[in-house]
Structure formats: structure tokens, C-alpha cells
Amino acid sequence: MSERMGRWTPFGVWGFLVVSTIIEAFLSTRYWLTDATLADSLIVALIWAQVVTVALFYMHLKYEERGVKIFAIVPVVFLLALIVALLGSIP
């Protein structure tokens, strides 16, 4: 590992996760005030941002070598392919 996590990095990541969760809760409770498609898209984007943040910092993938990162990303690619295939089968 060439880089190391800074002393305040976990607190910054935790703050991002808390703020984005609060935004998600706000969007889901004020659902009727906004366009439903826009609210859904924003919530999904925030969820994916949280997933990537947790993977990069709490699983320390940001500080790993390239091979380990690829090894962690391959199952996500297969999962996305499976989801697309399943959505294609819905009439």
C-alpha cells in the first residue's frame, strides 16, 4: 500500500454517509411533492454513491493494488448483467 488512510478520512466518509441517508429519507417522505422518476433516480444515485464509498474506504479498496480492485469489481459486472437479463424478461 503506497497510500494510507488519513486520520480524519473515516469521519468524512461517515459524514457523507449520514448526510446522503438524510437526503434519501427526505426524498422518500416528500415523494408526492416532486416528480417520482426524478426522486427515484436521485435515491438510486445516492445509494450507489454510498456503495462505492463504503467499498473504497471501509474495505480499503482505494489503497489496494490494481489486481485486487479488478478482483472486487468483476462480481459487480456479473450482477449488473444478471439484473439487466432479469429486467428484460419482465413482460
N, C-alpha and C positions, 0 to 999 in steps of 0.2 A: 504494500500500500504506500503510494507516494504521498498522498494527502491524508490528513486526519481531520476528523470532525472537530469543529471549534467548540469552545466551552459553551457558547450560547446558542449554537445551532439547534439542539433538541428543543429548546424553549421557543425558538422561532417557528420550528416545524409544528410544535404543539399549538402555538397561537394561530397559525394558518389553519390547522385542522378545526380548531374551535370556531373561528370566525366563519369558515366555509360551512360548517354544520349549522351555525345560527342562520346564515343566509338561506340554506336549504330549508330549514324549518319555517322561516319567514315566507319563502316562496310557496311552500306547501300549504300553509294556513291562509294565505291571501290568494289562493288559487283562482277564485272567482273574480278577482279584480283585474287579472292580467290575461293575456292570450294563453290558452292552455298549452299550445305547442311550444311557445317561447319559454314558458315556465318549465315544462318537461325538459326541453333542450338545455336550459341553464342548470337544472338539477343534475342531469346526467353528466354534463361537462364538469361540474364541481365534484361529483363522485369520482370521475376518472382522474381529476387532478389530485384528489386525496389518495387514490390508489397508487398513483405514480410517486407521490411524495413519501408515502409510507415505504414503498419498495426501495426508493433511492436512499432514504436516510435511516430508517429504523432497521432495514435489512442490510444496510451498508453497501448497497449495490453501486452507489455513486463512487465509492472509493475502491472498488474491485477492478481486477484486470478485465480486458475486453472479452475474453473467453467465458468468464463467469457471467457477465452481463448477457451474452448471447444465450448461454445455457438457461438463464432465467426468463428470457423473452420468448423462446421457442414455444413453450406451452400456451402462452397468451395468443400467439398466432393461430395455433390449432383450435383454441377455444373460440376465437373470433370466426374462424371458418365454420365451426360447428354451429354457432349461433346464426350465421348467415344461411347455412343449409336448412336449419330448422325453421327460420322465418320464411324461407322460400316455399316450405311445404304447407304453410297456412293458407287455406282457401280464401 
